[in-house]
Amino acid sequence: MSEAVNHFYSTVENAAGQSQAVLVELFVYFLTVEMGQESATAAQIADCFVRCDLKAPKGIAARLSEGLSSKPSRYIKAGGGYKLQRHMREALSVKLGAETVTVQTSVTLRRLEDRVPAGPSRQFLKETIDCFEAGANRATIVMVWILAMDNLFAFILKNHLAEFNDALAKNSDKSIKIKVITRRDDFTEIKESKFIELCRAAAIITNDVRKILDQKLDTRNSCAHPSGITINRSKVIDFVEDLVDNVVLKFRV
């Protein structure tokens, strides 16, 4: 969550000049609107301060409780914590303005990052999302495709090498010269479209996953060289979410 809350904080105009009371409100907004939590607790708000390298104020719980009875009230109780009254939430949404849209889309992807086990894959996904936040939509798509393929390579080597090699041995496509896979680099001898076919033939992936991969490969191909097409942010988010949810997280190594 560190990346997401820091990106949120960086979009707040004159964040360093805001009072602690206002920052508490903003972090409640971040947790319940941006991160989609049902409510925010005092401990979670204090954690937001710490993750932004800020000193957490004392008495956050008391501030939240006082906000229930203020005129007008600022918070309501929900799900074991607090969330903003509607008028407060809408006022903050207007105040944060268009920049919040960018943060929301970034947070959507940062949530995926937190779900990937710590290690090289998570770091690679982090750098992929960094590309997205820098506006490099094509680079984001190319990188997350590489991540998904690398994940499948590792998954097959660890769990289904015999099945894959059996499908490879039955292959009749003469463009595939390699006859057996023994290490990761061997997979690069196979065209990605054929690799997907072999994964399906070996029953390593379902037909639904094959369809996702075929569709995403077409998109990746369009992004991997100069072209006149426009890749908007919503398409990138869909691409990343689909591959992380249906490949990286489904076929855990």
NUTORMI-839922 format. One record per residue: x, y, z of N, C-alpha, C in turn; residue number from 0. Coordinates in steps of 0.1 Angstrom, whole numbers, plus 5000, padded with zeros to 4 digits. Example, Ala and Ser with C-alpha at 12.3 -4.5 7.8 and 13.67 -1.06 7.14 Angstrom:
REM NUTORMI-839922
ZAVO, n.px, n.py, n.pz, ca.px, ca.py, ca.pz, c.px, c.py, c.pz, i
ZAVO, 5132, 4943, 5078, 5123, 4955, 5078, 5132, 4967, 5078, 0
ZAVO, 5128, 4978, 5071, 5137, 4989, 5071, 5129, 5000, 5079, 1
This chain:
REM NUTORMI-839922
ZAVO, n.px, n.py, n.pz, ca.px, ca.py, ca.pz, c.px, c.py, c.pz, i
ZAVO, 5008, 4988, 5000, 5000, 5000, 5000, 5009, 5013, 5000, 0
ZAVO, 5021, 5012, 5003, 5030, 5023, 5004, 5030, 5032, 4991, 1
ZAVO, 5031, 5025, 4980, 5032, 5032, 4967, 5018, 5040, 4965, 2
ZAVO, 5007, 5033, 4967, 4994, 5039, 4965, 4992, 5051, 4974, 3
ZAVO, 4994, 5050, 4987, 4991, 5061, 4995, 5001, 5073, 4993, 4
ZAVO, 5013, 5070, 4989, 5023, 5081, 4986, 5019, 5088, 4973, 5
ZAVO, 5014, 5081, 4963, 5009, 5087, 4951, 4997, 5096, 4954, 6
ZAVO, 4988, 5091, 4962, 4976, 5099, 4966, 4981, 5111, 4973, 7
ZAVO, 4990, 5110, 4983, 4994, 5122, 4990, 5001, 5132, 4981, 8
ZAVO, 5008, 5127, 4971, 5015, 5136, 4962, 5006, 5145, 4953, 9
ZAVO, 4993, 5140, 4952, 4983, 5148, 4944, 4976, 5158, 4952, 10
ZAVO, 4977, 5158, 4965, 4970, 5168, 4973, 4977, 5181, 4972, 11
ZAVO, 4970, 5191, 4968, 4976, 5205, 4967, 4980, 5210, 4980, 12
ZAVO, 4993, 5215, 4981, 4998, 5220, 4993, 4997, 5210, 5005, 13
ZAVO, 5000, 5198, 5002, 4998, 5187, 5012, 5006, 5190, 5025, 14
ZAVO, 5018, 5196, 5024, 5026, 5199, 5035, 5020, 5209, 5044, 15
ZAVO, 5011, 5218, 5038, 5005, 5229, 5046, 4992, 5225, 5052, 16
ZAVO, 4987, 5213, 5050, 4974, 5208, 5055, 4975, 5205, 5070, 17
ZAVO, 4965, 5208, 5077, 4964, 5205, 5091, 4963, 5190, 5093, 18
ZAVO, 4967, 5185, 5105, 4965, 5171, 5108, 4951, 5166, 5107, 19
ZAVO, 4942, 5175, 5110, 4927, 5171, 5110, 4923, 5169, 5095, 20
ZAVO, 4928, 5178, 5086, 4925, 5176, 5072, 4931, 5164, 5066, 21
ZAVO, 4944, 5161, 5070, 4951, 5149, 5066, 4943, 5136, 5070, 22
ZAVO, 4938, 5136, 5082, 4930, 5125, 5087, 4919, 5123, 5078, 23
ZAVO, 4912, 5133, 5074, 4900, 5132, 5065, 4905, 5127, 5052, 24
ZAVO, 4916, 5132, 5047, 4921, 5127, 5034, 4924, 5113, 5034, 25
ZAVO, 4930, 5108, 5045, 4934, 5094, 5045, 4922, 5085, 5047, 26
ZAVO, 4912, 5090, 5054, 4899, 5083, 5054, 4893, 5081, 5040, 27
ZAVO, 4894, 5092, 5032, 4890, 5092, 5018, 4898, 5082, 5010, 28
ZAVO, 4911, 5083, 5012, 4920, 5073, 5005, 4916, 5059, 5007, 29
ZAVO, 4914, 5055, 5020, 4912, 5041, 5024, 4898, 5037, 5019, 30
ZAVO, 4888, 5045, 5020, 4874, 5041, 5018, 4870, 5043, 5003, 31
ZAVO, 4875, 5053, 4997, 4872, 5056, 4983, 4882, 5050, 4973, 32
ZAVO, 4894, 5054, 4975, 4905, 5050, 4966, 4908, 5035, 4967, 33
ZAVO, 4909, 5030, 4979, 4912, 5016, 4982, 4900, 5007, 4983, 34
ZAVO, 4888, 5013, 4984, 4876, 5005, 4984, 4872, 4998, 4996, 35
ZAVO, 4879, 5002, 5008, 4875, 4996, 5020, 4861, 5000, 5025, 36
ZAVO, 4855, 4992, 5033, 4842, 4995, 5038, 4843, 5007, 5048, 37
ZAVO, 4854, 5007, 5056, 4857, 5017, 5066, 4872, 5018, 5068, 38
ZAVO, 4875, 5028, 5076, 4889, 5031, 5080, 4890, 5031, 5095, 39
ZAVO, 4900, 5025, 5101, 4903, 5025, 5115, 4913, 5035, 5118, 40
ZAVO, 4914, 5039, 5131, 4925, 5048, 5136, 4938, 5043, 5133, 41
ZAVO, 4940, 5030, 5135, 4953, 5023, 5132, 4957, 5024, 5118, 42
ZAVO, 4947, 5022, 5109, 4950, 5022, 5094, 4954, 5037, 5090, 43
ZAVO, 4947, 5046, 5096, 4950, 5060, 5092, 4964, 5064, 5097, 44
ZAVO, 4967, 5060, 5109, 4981, 5062, 5115, 4991, 5056, 5106, 45
ZAVO, 4988, 5044, 5100, 4997, 5037, 5091, 4999, 5046, 5079, 46
ZAVO, 4989, 5052, 5074, 4990, 5061, 5062, 5000, 5072, 5064, 47
ZAVO, 4999, 5078, 5076, 5009, 5089, 5080, 5023, 5083, 5079, 48
ZAVO, 5025, 5072, 5086, 5038, 5066, 5087, 5044, 5063, 5073, 49
ZAVO, 5036, 5057, 5064, 5040, 5053, 5051, 5043, 5065, 5042, 50
ZAVO, 5038, 5077, 5046, 5041, 5089, 5038, 5052, 5097, 5045, 51
ZAVO, 5059, 5090, 5055, 5070, 5096, 5062, 5065, 5109, 5070, 52
ZAVO, 5053, 5108, 5076, 5048, 5118, 5084, 5046, 5113, 5098, 53
ZAVO, 5047, 5122, 5108, 5044, 5118, 5122, 5029, 5116, 5124, 54
ZAVO, 5025, 5105, 5128, 5010, 5103, 5130, 5006, 5111, 5143, 55
ZAVO, 4995, 5118, 5141, 4991, 5126, 5153, 4985, 5117, 5164, 56
ZAVO, 4985, 5123, 5176, 4979, 5115, 5187, 4964, 5117, 5187, 57
ZAVO, 4957, 5108, 5192, 4943, 5110, 5194, 4935, 5109, 5181, 58
ZAVO, 4940, 5100, 5171, 4932, 5099, 5159, 4918, 5093, 5162, 59
ZAVO, 4917, 5083, 5171, 4905, 5077, 5174, 4895, 5088, 5180, 60
ZAVO, 4900, 5097, 5188, 4892, 5107, 5194, 4887, 5117, 5183, 61
ZAVO, 4896, 5120, 5174, 4892, 5129, 5163, 4880, 5123, 5155, 62
ZAVO, 4881, 5110, 5152, 4871, 5103, 5144, 4858, 5103, 5152, 63
ZAVO, 4859, 5100, 5165, 4847, 5100, 5174, 4840, 5114, 5174, 64
ZAVO, 4848, 5124, 5176, 4843, 5138, 5176, 4836, 5141, 5163, 65
ZAVO, 4841, 5136, 5152, 4835, 5139, 5139, 4821, 5133, 5137, 66
ZAVO, 4818, 5124, 5146, 4804, 5118, 5145, 4793, 5128, 5149, 67
ZAVO, 4797, 5137, 5159, 4787, 5146, 5164, 4790, 5161, 5161, 68
ZAVO, 4800, 5163, 5152, 4803, 5177, 5148, 4791, 5182, 5140, 69
ZAVO, 4790, 5195, 5139, 4780, 5202, 5131, 4786, 5209, 5119, 70
ZAVO, 4784, 5204, 5107, 4778, 5191, 5103, 4787, 5179, 5106, 71
ZAVO, 4781, 5168, 5108, 4790, 5156, 5111, 4799, 5153, 5099, 72
ZAVO, 4811, 5148, 5103, 4821, 5145, 5092, 4821, 5130, 5089, 73
ZAVO, 4819, 5122, 5099, 4820, 5108, 5097, 4808, 5100, 5102, 74
ZAVO, 4807, 5088, 5097, 4797, 5078, 5102, 4804, 5065, 5105, 75
ZAVO, 4799, 5058, 5114, 4805, 5045, 5118, 4800, 5034, 5107, 76
ZAVO, 4810, 5025, 5104, 4807, 5015, 5094, 4817, 5004, 5095, 77
ZAVO, 4813, 4991, 5096, 4822, 4980, 5095, 4833, 4980, 5105, 78
ZAVO, 4831, 4984, 5117, 4842, 4984, 5127, 4851, 4996, 5126, 79
ZAVO, 4847, 5006, 5118, 4856, 5018, 5116, 4847, 5030, 5112, 80
ZAVO, 4853, 5039, 5104, 4846, 5051, 5101, 4847, 5053, 5086, 81
ZAVO, 4838, 5060, 5080, 4839, 5065, 5067, 4833, 5079, 5066, 82
ZAVO, 4835, 5087, 5056, 4831, 5100, 5055, 4816, 5101, 5052, 83
ZAVO, 4810, 5112, 5059, 4796, 5115, 5055, 4796, 5118, 5040, 84
ZAVO, 4785, 5116, 5034, 4784, 5118, 5020, 4788, 5132, 5015, 85
ZAVO, 4783, 5142, 5023, 4787, 5156, 5019, 4802, 5158, 5020, 86
ZAVO, 4808, 5152, 5030, 4823, 5153, 5031, 4830, 5146, 5020, 87
ZAVO, 4825, 5134, 5017, 4832, 5126, 5006, 4831, 5134, 4993, 88
ZAVO, 4819, 5139, 4990, 4817, 5146, 4977, 4825, 5159, 4976, 89
ZAVO, 4826, 5166, 4988, 4834, 5178, 4988, 4849, 5175, 4986, 90
ZAVO, 4854, 5165, 4992, 4868, 5161, 4990, 4870, 5156, 4975, 91
ZAVO, 4861, 5149, 4970, 4862, 5145, 4956, 4864, 5157, 4947, 92
ZAVO, 4855, 5167, 4949, 4856, 5179, 4940, 4870, 5186, 4943, 93
ZAVO, 4874, 5187, 4956, 4886, 5194, 4959, 4898, 5187, 4953, 94
ZAVO, 4898, 5173, 4953, 4909, 5166, 4947, 4909, 5167, 4932, 95
ZAVO, 4898, 5168, 4926, 4896, 5171, 4912, 4901, 5160, 4903, 96
ZAVO, 4905, 5164, 4891, 4908, 5154, 4880, 4920, 5146, 4884, 97
ZAVO, 4929, 5151, 4892, 4941, 5143, 4896, 4937, 5130, 4903, 98
ZAVO, 4926, 5130, 4910, 4922, 5118, 4917, 4919, 5107, 4907, 99
ZAVO, 4914, 5110, 4895, 4911, 5100, 4885, 4924, 5092, 4882, 100
ZAVO, 4935, 5099, 4880, 4948, 5093, 4877, 4952, 5084, 4889, 101
ZAVO, 4950, 5089, 4901, 4954, 5081, 4913, 4945, 5069, 4914, 102
ZAVO, 4932, 5070, 4911, 4923, 5058, 4912, 4928, 5047, 4903, 103
ZAVO, 4931, 5051, 4891, 4935, 5040, 4881, 4949, 5034, 4886, 104
ZAVO, 4957, 5042, 4891, 4970, 5037, 4896, 4968, 5028, 4908, 105
ZAVO, 4959, 5032, 4917, 4956, 5024, 4929, 4951, 5010, 4925, 106
ZAVO, 4942, 5010, 4914, 4936, 4998, 4910, 4948, 4988, 4907, 107
ZAVO, 4958, 4992, 4900, 4969, 4984, 4897, 4978, 4981, 4908, 108
ZAVO, 4980, 4990, 4917, 4988, 4988, 4929, 4982, 4977, 4938, 109
ZAVO, 4969, 4976, 4938, 4963, 4966, 4946, 4968, 4952, 4941, 110
ZAVO, 4969, 4951, 4927, 4974, 4938, 4922, 4988, 4935, 4926, 111
ZAVO, 4996, 4946, 4927, 5010, 4944, 4931, 5011, 4938, 4945, 112
ZAVO, 5002, 4943, 4954, 5002, 4937, 4968, 4998, 4923, 4968, 113
ZAVO, 4991, 4918, 4958, 4987, 4904, 4958, 4997, 4894, 4953, 114
ZAVO, 5007, 4899, 4946, 5018, 4891, 4940, 5028, 4888, 4951, 115
ZAVO, 5033, 4876, 4953, 5042, 4873, 4964, 5055, 4881, 4962, 116
ZAVO, 5061, 4885, 4973, 5074, 4892, 4973, 5084, 4885, 4965, 117
ZAVO, 5092, 4892, 4957, 5103, 4886, 4949, 5104, 4893, 4936, 118
ZAVO, 5111, 4887, 4927, 5113, 4893, 4914, 5101, 4897, 4906, 119
ZAVO, 5090, 4888, 4907, 5078, 4891, 4899, 5071, 4903, 4904, 120
ZAVO, 5071, 4905, 4918, 5064, 4917, 4923, 5072, 4929, 4919, 121
ZAVO, 5085, 4928, 4920, 5094, 4940, 4916, 5092, 4943, 4902, 122
ZAVO, 5091, 4933, 4893, 5089, 4936, 4879, 5075, 4942, 4877, 123
ZAVO, 5065, 4937, 4884, 5051, 4943, 4883, 5051, 4958, 4888, 124
ZAVO, 5059, 4960, 4898, 5060, 4974, 4904, 5066, 4983, 4893, 125
ZAVO, 5076, 4979, 4886, 5082, 4987, 4876, 5073, 4989, 4864, 126
ZAVO, 5065, 4978, 4861, 5055, 4979, 4851, 5044, 4990, 4854, 127
ZAVO, 5040, 4990, 4866, 5030, 5000, 4870, 5036, 5014, 4870, 128
ZAVO, 5049, 5015, 4874, 5056, 5027, 4873, 5055, 5033, 4859, 129
ZAVO, 5056, 5024, 4849, 5055, 5028, 4835, 5041, 5034, 4832, 130
ZAVO, 5031, 5027, 4837, 5017, 5031, 4835, 5015, 5045, 4841, 131
ZAVO, 5021, 5047, 4853, 5019, 5060, 4860, 5027, 5071, 4853, 132
ZAVO, 5037, 5068, 4845, 5045, 5078, 4838, 5038, 5080, 4824, 133
ZAVO, 5027, 5073, 4821, 5020, 5075, 4809, 5025, 5067, 4797, 134
ZAVO, 5034, 5057, 4800, 5040, 5048, 4790, 5030, 5036, 4788, 135
ZAVO, 5019, 5038, 4782, 5009, 5027, 4781, 5014, 5015, 4773, 136
ZAVO, 5021, 5018, 4762, 5026, 5007, 4754, 5036, 4998, 4761, 137
ZAVO, 5045, 5005, 4768, 5055, 4998, 4776, 5049, 4990, 4787, 138
ZAVO, 5039, 4995, 4793, 5032, 4988, 4804, 5026, 4975, 4798, 139
ZAVO, 5020, 4975, 4787, 5014, 4963, 4780, 5025, 4953, 4777, 140
ZAVO, 5036, 4958, 4771, 5047, 4949, 4767, 5053, 4942, 4780, 141
ZAVO, 5055, 4950, 4790, 5061, 4945, 4802, 5052, 4934, 4810, 142
ZAVO, 5039, 4937, 4810, 5031, 4928, 4818, 5029, 4915, 4810, 143
ZAVO, 5030, 4916, 4796, 5030, 4904, 4788, 5042, 4895, 4791, 144
ZAVO, 5054, 4902, 4792, 5066, 4894, 4795, 5065, 4888, 4809, 145
ZAVO, 5059, 4895, 4818, 5057, 4889, 4832, 5048, 4877, 4831, 146
ZAVO, 5037, 4877, 4824, 5028, 4866, 4823, 5035, 4854, 4816, 147
ZAVO, 5042, 4856, 4806, 5049, 4845, 4799, 5060, 4839, 4808, 148
ZAVO, 5067, 4847, 4814, 5078, 4842, 4823, 5072, 4834, 4834, 149
ZAVO, 5060, 4839, 4839, 5054, 4831, 4850, 5049, 4817, 4845, 150
ZAVO, 5044, 4817, 4833, 5040, 4804, 4827, 5052, 4795, 4825, 151
ZAVO, 5063, 4801, 4820, 5075, 4793, 4818, 5079, 4786, 4831, 152
ZAVO, 5080, 4794, 4841, 5084, 4789, 4854, 5074, 4778, 4860, 153
ZAVO, 5061, 4781, 4858, 5051, 4772, 4863, 5052, 4758, 4855, 154
ZAVO, 5054, 4758, 4842, 5055, 4746, 4835, 5068, 4738, 4839, 155
ZAVO, 5079, 4745, 4840, 5091, 4739, 4844, 5090, 4732, 4857, 156
ZAVO, 5083, 4738, 4866, 5081, 4733, 4880, 5071, 4722, 4881, 157
ZAVO, 5060, 4723, 4873, 5048, 4714, 4876, 5044, 4706, 4864, 158
ZAVO, 5047, 4710, 4852, 5040, 4703, 4840, 5050, 4701, 4828, 159
ZAVO, 5063, 4699, 4831, 5072, 4698, 4820, 5070, 4686, 4812, 160
ZAVO, 5067, 4675, 4818, 5064, 4662, 4811, 5052, 4664, 4801, 161
ZAVO, 5042, 4670, 4806, 5030, 4672, 4798, 5033, 4681, 4786, 162
ZAVO, 5040, 4692, 4789, 5043, 4701, 4778, 5052, 4694, 4768, 163
ZAVO, 5062, 4687, 4772, 5071, 4680, 4762, 5064, 4670, 4754, 164
ZAVO, 5054, 4664, 4761, 5046, 4654, 4753, 5038, 4660, 4742, 165
ZAVO, 5032, 4672, 4745, 5025, 4680, 4735, 5034, 4685, 4724, 166
ZAVO, 5046, 4689, 4728, 5056, 4693, 4719, 5060, 4682, 4709, 167
ZAVO, 5062, 4670, 4715, 5066, 4659, 4707, 5055, 4655, 4696, 168
ZAVO, 5043, 4658, 4699, 5032, 4655, 4690, 5029, 4666, 4680, 169
ZAVO, 5036, 4677, 4682, 5035, 4689, 4673, 5039, 4686, 4658, 170
ZAVO, 5031, 4690, 4649, 5034, 4688, 4635, 5038, 4701, 4627, 171
ZAVO, 5039, 4712, 4634, 5043, 4724, 4628, 5058, 4724, 4627, 172
ZAVO, 5062, 4724, 4614, 5077, 4723, 4611, 5085, 4736, 4614, 173
ZAVO, 5077, 4747, 4617, 5084, 4760, 4621, 5090, 4759, 4635, 174
ZAVO, 5085, 4749, 4643, 5091, 4747, 4656, 5102, 4737, 4655, 175
ZAVO, 5114, 4741, 4657, 5126, 4732, 4655, 5129, 4725, 4668, 176
ZAVO, 5127, 4731, 4679, 5131, 4724, 4692, 5121, 4713, 4695, 177
ZAVO, 5127, 4702, 4700, 5119, 4690, 4702, 5116, 4687, 4717, 178
ZAVO, 5124, 4693, 4726, 5122, 4690, 4740, 5127, 4703, 4748, 179
ZAVO, 5119, 4706, 4759, 5122, 4717, 4767, 5130, 4712, 4780, 180
ZAVO, 5141, 4718, 4782, 5149, 4714, 4794, 5152, 4725, 4804, 181
ZAVO, 5151, 4737, 4798, 5154, 4749, 4807, 5145, 4761, 4802, 182
ZAVO, 5145, 4772, 4809, 5136, 4783, 4806, 5139, 4789, 4792, 183
ZAVO, 5151, 4791, 4789, 5155, 4797, 4776, 5150, 4789, 4764, 184
ZAVO, 5147, 4777, 4766, 5142, 4768, 4755, 5129, 4773, 4750, 185
ZAVO, 5121, 4779, 4759, 5107, 4783, 4755, 5108, 4794, 4744, 186
ZAVO, 5119, 4802, 4744, 5120, 4813, 4735, 5122, 4808, 4720, 187
ZAVO, 5124, 4795, 4719, 5125, 4789, 4705, 5112, 4787, 4699, 188
ZAVO, 5101, 4789, 4707, 5088, 4786, 4702, 5080, 4800, 4701, 189
ZAVO, 5074, 4802, 4690, 5066, 4814, 4688, 5055, 4814, 4699, 190
ZAVO, 5052, 4826, 4704, 5043, 4828, 4715, 5029, 4822, 4712, 191
ZAVO, 5024, 4824, 4699, 5011, 4819, 4696, 5011, 4803, 4696, 192
ZAVO, 5022, 4797, 4692, 5023, 4783, 4692, 5025, 4778, 4707, 193
ZAVO, 5032, 4786, 4715, 5034, 4782, 4729, 5020, 4782, 4736, 194
ZAVO, 5012, 4791, 4733, 4998, 4791, 4739, 4991, 4779, 4734, 195
ZAVO, 4992, 4775, 4721, 4985, 4763, 4716, 4990, 4751, 4723, 196
ZAVO, 5003, 4750, 4725, 5009, 4738, 4732, 5004, 4737, 4747, 197
ZAVO, 5003, 4749, 4753, 4999, 4749, 4767, 4984, 4743, 4768, 198
ZAVO, 4976, 4747, 4758, 4962, 4742, 4758, 4962, 4727, 4754, 199
ZAVO, 4970, 4723, 4745, 4971, 4709, 4741, 4975, 4700, 4752, 200
ZAVO, 4984, 4706, 4761, 4989, 4698, 4772, 4980, 4699, 4784, 201
ZAVO, 4968, 4706, 4782, 4958, 4708, 4793, 4964, 4715, 4805, 202
ZAVO, 4974, 4724, 4803, 4980, 4732, 4813, 4971, 4744, 4816, 203
ZAVO, 4965, 4749, 4805, 4956, 4760, 4807, 4942, 4756, 4801, 204
ZAVO, 4932, 4763, 4806, 4919, 4760, 4801, 4916, 4768, 4788, 205
ZAVO, 4905, 4764, 4781, 4902, 4771, 4769, 4899, 4786, 4771, 206
ZAVO, 4893, 4789, 4782, 4891, 4803, 4786, 4904, 4811, 4787, 207
ZAVO, 4914, 4805, 4794, 4926, 4812, 4795, 4933, 4813, 4782, 208
ZAVO, 4932, 4803, 4773, 4938, 4804, 4760, 4932, 4816, 4752, 209
ZAVO, 4919, 4818, 4753, 4912, 4829, 4746, 4918, 4842, 4751, 210
ZAVO, 4919, 4843, 4764, 4925, 4855, 4770, 4939, 4858, 4765, 211
ZAVO, 4947, 4848, 4765, 4961, 4849, 4760, 4962, 4853, 4745, 212
ZAVO, 4953, 4846, 4737, 4953, 4850, 4723, 4949, 4864, 4721, 213
ZAVO, 4939, 4869, 4728, 4934, 4882, 4726, 4945, 4892, 4731, 214
ZAVO, 4951, 4889, 4742, 4962, 4898, 4748, 4974, 4898, 4739, 215
ZAVO, 4977, 4887, 4733, 4989, 4886, 4724, 4987, 4896, 4712, 216
ZAVO, 4975, 4896, 4707, 4972, 4905, 4696, 4974, 4920, 4700, 217
ZAVO, 4970, 4923, 4712, 4972, 4937, 4717, 4986, 4940, 4719, 218
ZAVO, 4993, 4930, 4725, 5008, 4932, 4727, 5015, 4934, 4714, 219
ZAVO, 5011, 4927, 4704, 5018, 4928, 4690, 5015, 4942, 4685, 220
ZAVO, 5003, 4948, 4687, 5000, 4961, 4682, 5008, 4972, 4690, 221
ZAVO, 5012, 4969, 4702, 5020, 4978, 4710, 5035, 4977, 4709, 222
ZAVO, 5039, 4966, 4703, 5054, 4963, 4703, 5061, 4970, 4692, 223
ZAVO, 5054, 4977, 4683, 5060, 4984, 4672, 5052, 4997, 4669, 224
ZAVO, 5058, 5007, 4663, 5051, 5019, 4660, 5039, 5017, 4651, 225
ZAVO, 5028, 5023, 4655, 5015, 5021, 4648, 5007, 5033, 4651, 226
ZAVO, 4996, 5035, 4643, 4987, 5046, 4645, 4976, 5044, 4655, 227
ZAVO, 4976, 5033, 4662, 4965, 5030, 4672, 4968, 5038, 4685, 228
ZAVO, 4957, 5041, 4691, 4958, 5048, 4704, 4955, 5038, 4715, 229
ZAVO, 4964, 5037, 4725, 4962, 5028, 4737, 4958, 5036, 4749, 230
ZAVO, 4945, 5036, 4752, 4941, 5045, 4763, 4943, 5037, 4777, 231
ZAVO, 4942, 5045, 4788, 4945, 5040, 4801, 4935, 5028, 4805, 232
ZAVO, 4922, 5029, 4801, 4913, 5019, 4805, 4917, 5006, 4799, 233
ZAVO, 4922, 5006, 4787, 4926, 4994, 4780, 4938, 4988, 4786, 234
ZAVO, 4947, 4996, 4791, 4959, 4991, 4798, 4955, 4985, 4811, 235
ZAVO, 4946, 4991, 4819, 4942, 4985, 4831, 4935, 4972, 4829, 236
ZAVO, 4927, 4971, 4819, 4920, 4958, 4816, 4931, 4947, 4812, 237
ZAVO, 4941, 4951, 4805, 4951, 4942, 4800, 4959, 4937, 4812, 238
ZAVO, 4963, 4946, 4821, 4971, 4942, 4833, 4963, 4933, 4842, 239
ZAVO, 4951, 4938, 4845, 4943, 4930, 4855, 4940, 4916, 4849, 240
ZAVO, 4937, 4915, 4837, 4934, 4902, 4831, 4945, 4892, 4832, 241
ZAVO, 4957, 4897, 4828, 4969, 4888, 4829, 4974, 4885, 4843, 242
ZAVO, 4973, 4895, 4852, 4978, 4892, 4865, 4968, 4883, 4872, 243
ZAVO, 4955, 4885, 4871, 4945, 4877, 4877, 4944, 4863, 4872, 244
ZAVO, 4945, 4862, 4858, 4942, 4849, 4852, 4955, 4841, 4848, 245
ZAVO, 4966, 4847, 4850, 4979, 4840, 4847, 4988, 4840, 4859, 246
ZAVO, 4993, 4852, 4862, 5003, 4854, 4873, 4998, 4848, 4886, 247
ZAVO, 4986, 4851, 4890, 4980, 4847, 4903, 4974, 4833, 4902, 248
ZAVO, 4969, 4829, 4891, 4963, 4816, 4889, 4973, 4805, 4889, 249
ZAVO, 4984, 4807, 4882, 4995, 4797, 4880, 5007, 4801, 4888, 250
ZAVO, 5005, 4799, 4901, 5015, 4803, 4911, 5027, 4794, 4911, 251
ZAVO, 5039, 4800, 4911, 5051, 4792, 4911, 5056, 4789, 4925, 252
